[in-house]
Structure formats: C-alpha cells, structure tokens
C-alpha cells in the first residue's frame, strides 16, 4: 500500500472549500477555528499521525481520503487557508441572515 499520494493545488483547494462549507453548515465556526489556531504548530505532527493511523481510519473513510487529508495538514499555510475560508463563509452566512431579518423599507 503506497503512502505517497499527489495532491494538486486545485484538489487541495477543493478539500479546504468542502471542509469549510461543512463546518459552517454545522455552525461550528468558532470551535473549529479556535482548535485549528491552537494546534497550527502541530499540524505537521497531526499529518504524520494520520499516516500512522491510516489502516484504522481508512476502514471508515477510505485510505486515499486519509492520505490526502494528511497531505493537506502537512503545510501550516493550508491550516491558515482553511481558517480564513471558514471565516469568509461564516461572514457570508451572517450577512444573508441579517438581510432576511431586515424588513423591506420602501
């Protein structure tokens, strides 16, 4: 089983976008952003732990998915990208919600 998986920048961005959308959909922006910010220095260590746990986690989510997530977490800049995207999507959701609540003034 090869543990090397290539991850293009487009695929990396797709992973970040999908993760951010899911976090915002579940309204977990604050805890996830806080967790990511607190553990950013450990992101590389976390990516390596995912490689070690691939046989166990791969049963549930697929080996390739675990390895790709590991590649995303290898670079702390990707954690920053994810936090920024979560914040952007959260702001958009809050803006849309405030527009829905505002009465039409004509």
Short mmCIF file of the C-alpha atoms (twelve columns), coordinates in Angstrom:
data_MODEL
# 
_entry.id   MODEL 
# 
loop_
_atom_site.group_PDB 
_atom_site.id 
_atom_site.type_symbol 
_atom_site.label_atom_id 
_atom_site.label_alt_id 
_atom_site.label_comp_id 
_atom_site.label_asym_id 
_atom_site.label_seq_id 
_atom_site.Cartn_x 
_atom_site.Cartn_y 
_atom_site.Cartn_z 
_atom_site.pdbx_PDB_model_num 
ATOM 1   C CA . UNK A 1   0.000   0.000  0.000  1 
ATOM 2   C CA . UNK A 2   1.703   3.214  -1.125 1 
ATOM 3   C CA . UNK A 3   1.634   6.074  1.344  1 
ATOM 4   C CA . UNK A 4   2.600   8.696  -1.231 1 
ATOM 5   C CA . UNK A 5   -0.323  10.484 -2.786 1 
ATOM 6   C CA . UNK A 6   -0.102  13.503 -5.053 1 
ATOM 7   C CA . UNK A 7   -2.292  16.448 -4.238 1 
ATOM 8   C CA . UNK A 8   -2.613  19.245 -6.772 1 
ATOM 9   C CA . UNK A 9   -3.309  22.798 -5.665 1 
ATOM 10  C CA . UNK A 10  -6.818  22.544 -7.173 1 
ATOM 11  C CA . UNK A 11  -7.532  19.404 -5.203 1 
ATOM 12  C CA . UNK A 12  -6.127  20.994 -2.044 1 
ATOM 13  C CA . UNK A 13  -8.397  23.993 -2.541 1 
ATOM 14  C CA . UNK A 14  -11.357 21.674 -3.113 1 
ATOM 15  C CA . UNK A 15  -10.635 19.884 0.177  1 
ATOM 16  C CA . UNK A 16  -10.361 23.176 2.026  1 
ATOM 17  C CA . UNK A 17  -13.575 24.503 0.469  1 
ATOM 18  C CA . UNK A 18  -15.533 21.335 1.220  1 
ATOM 19  C CA . UNK A 19  -14.310 21.234 4.813  1 
ATOM 20  C CA . UNK A 20  -15.058 24.918 5.387  1 
ATOM 21  C CA . UNK A 21  -18.557 24.546 3.923  1 
ATOM 22  C CA . UNK A 22  -19.275 21.595 6.181  1 
ATOM 23  C CA . UNK A 23  -18.022 23.427 9.278  1 
ATOM 24  C CA . UNK A 24  -20.160 26.481 8.515  1 
ATOM 25  C CA . UNK A 25  -23.184 24.343 7.635  1 
ATOM 26  C CA . UNK A 26  -22.974 22.719 11.057 1 
ATOM 27  C CA . UNK A 27  -22.378 26.139 12.699 1 
ATOM 28  C CA . UNK A 28  -19.098 25.051 14.269 1 
ATOM 29  C CA . UNK A 29  -17.040 28.008 13.069 1 
ATOM 30  C CA . UNK A 30  -15.848 29.251 16.441 1 
ATOM 31  C CA . UNK A 31  -14.775 25.931 17.990 1 
ATOM 32  C CA . UNK A 32  -13.146 24.672 14.799 1 
ATOM 33  C CA . UNK A 33  -11.291 27.948 14.166 1 
ATOM 34  C CA . UNK A 34  -10.116 28.016 17.782 1 
ATOM 35  C CA . UNK A 35  -8.979  24.386 17.611 1 
ATOM 36  C CA . UNK A 36  -7.113  24.944 14.352 1 
ATOM 37  C CA . UNK A 37  -5.448  28.129 15.587 1 
ATOM 38  C CA . UNK A 38  -4.352  26.465 18.831 1 
ATOM 39  C CA . UNK A 39  -2.941  23.425 17.068 1 
ATOM 40  C CA . UNK A 40  -1.441  25.062 13.982 1 
ATOM 41  C CA . UNK A 41  2.146   24.470 15.195 1 
ATOM 42  C CA . UNK A 42  1.287   20.792 15.498 1 
ATOM 43  C CA . UNK A 43  -0.295  20.419 12.061 1 
ATOM 44  C CA . UNK A 44  2.700   18.571 10.637 1 
ATOM 45  C CA . UNK A 45  2.727   16.204 13.600 1 
ATOM 46  C CA . UNK A 46  -1.008  15.642 13.093 1 
ATOM 47  C CA . UNK A 47  -0.446  14.854 9.427  1 
ATOM 48  C CA . UNK A 48  2.133   12.249 10.379 1 
ATOM 49  C CA . UNK A 49  -0.213  10.774 12.987 1 
ATOM 50  C CA . UNK A 50  -2.816  10.374 10.240 1 
ATOM 51  C CA . UNK A 51  -0.314  8.343  8.235  1 
ATOM 52  C CA . UNK A 52  0.268   6.076  11.230 1 
ATOM 53  C CA . UNK A 53  -3.492  5.718  11.772 1 
ATOM 54  C CA . UNK A 54  -4.292  5.208  8.081  1 
ATOM 55  C CA . UNK A 55  -5.006  1.465  8.410  1 
ATOM 56  C CA . UNK A 56  -7.549  2.143  11.165 1 
ATOM 57  C CA . UNK A 57  -9.149  5.313  9.775  1 
ATOM 58  C CA . UNK A 58  -9.041  4.043  6.198  1 
ATOM 59  C CA . UNK A 59  -11.681 1.461  7.039  1 
ATOM 60  C CA . UNK A 60  -14.163 4.223  7.826  1 
ATOM 61  C CA . UNK A 61  -13.351 6.998  5.353  1 
ATOM 62  C CA . UNK A 62  -11.071 5.392  2.782  1 
ATOM 63  C CA . UNK A 63  -7.300  5.143  2.724  1 
ATOM 64  C CA . UNK A 64  -6.894  7.675  -0.072 1 
ATOM 65  C CA . UNK A 65  -9.002  10.242 1.795  1 
ATOM 66  C CA . UNK A 66  -6.895  9.881  4.934  1 
ATOM 67  C CA . UNK A 67  -3.679  10.236 2.947  1 
ATOM 68  C CA . UNK A 68  -4.959  13.322 1.123  1 
ATOM 69  C CA . UNK A 69  -6.005  14.928 4.393  1 
ATOM 70  C CA . UNK A 70  -2.542  14.163 5.718  1 
ATOM 71  C CA . UNK A 71  -1.037  15.981 2.723  1 
ATOM 72  C CA . UNK A 72  -3.271  18.998 3.338  1 
ATOM 73  C CA . UNK A 73  -2.264  19.176 7.011  1 
ATOM 74  C CA . UNK A 74  1.466   18.864 6.253  1 
ATOM 75  C CA . UNK A 75  1.656   22.552 5.405  1 
ATOM 76  C CA . UNK A 76  0.647   25.033 8.138  1 
ATOM 77  C CA . UNK A 77  -0.310  27.510 5.384  1 
ATOM 78  C CA . UNK A 78  -3.175  25.177 4.487  1 
ATOM 79  C CA . UNK A 79  -4.472  25.426 8.048  1 
ATOM 80  C CA . UNK A 80  -4.419  29.212 7.656  1 
ATOM 81  C CA . UNK A 81  -6.273  28.906 4.336  1 
ATOM 82  C CA . UNK A 82  -8.909  26.734 5.994  1 
ATOM 83  C CA . UNK A 83  -9.412  29.134 8.917  1 
ATOM 84  C CA . UNK A 84  -9.687  32.085 6.526  1 
ATOM 85  C CA . UNK A 85  -12.234 30.292 4.339  1 
ATOM 86  C CA . UNK A 86  -14.310 29.303 7.376  1 
ATOM 87  C CA . UNK A 87  -14.350 32.943 8.486  1 
ATOM 88  C CA . UNK A 88  -15.342 34.129 4.989  1 
ATOM 89  C CA . UNK A 89  -18.203 31.653 4.674  1 
ATOM 90  C CA . UNK A 90  -19.383 32.438 8.193  1 
ATOM 91  C CA . UNK A 91  -19.469 36.161 7.414  1 
ATOM 92  C CA . UNK A 92  -21.453 35.480 4.233  1 
ATOM 93  C CA . UNK A 93  -23.942 33.343 6.146  1 
ATOM 94  C CA . UNK A 94  -24.360 36.013 8.829  1 
ATOM 95  C CA . UNK A 95  -24.838 38.713 6.207  1 
ATOM 96  C CA . UNK A 96  -27.504 36.666 4.428  1 
ATOM 97  C CA . UNK A 97  -29.269 36.003 7.728  1 
ATOM 98  C CA . UNK A 98  -29.273 39.697 8.646  1 
ATOM 99  C CA . UNK A 99  -30.706 40.607 5.236  1 
ATOM 100 C CA . UNK A 100 -33.512 38.086 5.705  1 
ATOM 101 C CA . UNK A 101 -34.392 39.565 9.099  1 
ATOM 102 C CA . UNK A 102 -34.288 43.181 7.964  1 
ATOM 103 C CA . UNK A 103 -37.745 44.443 6.957  1 
ATOM 104 C CA . UNK A 104 -38.244 45.829 3.484  1 
ATOM 105 C CA . UNK A 105 -38.180 49.591 3.693  1 
ATOM 106 C CA . UNK A 106 -39.670 51.331 0.694  1 
# 
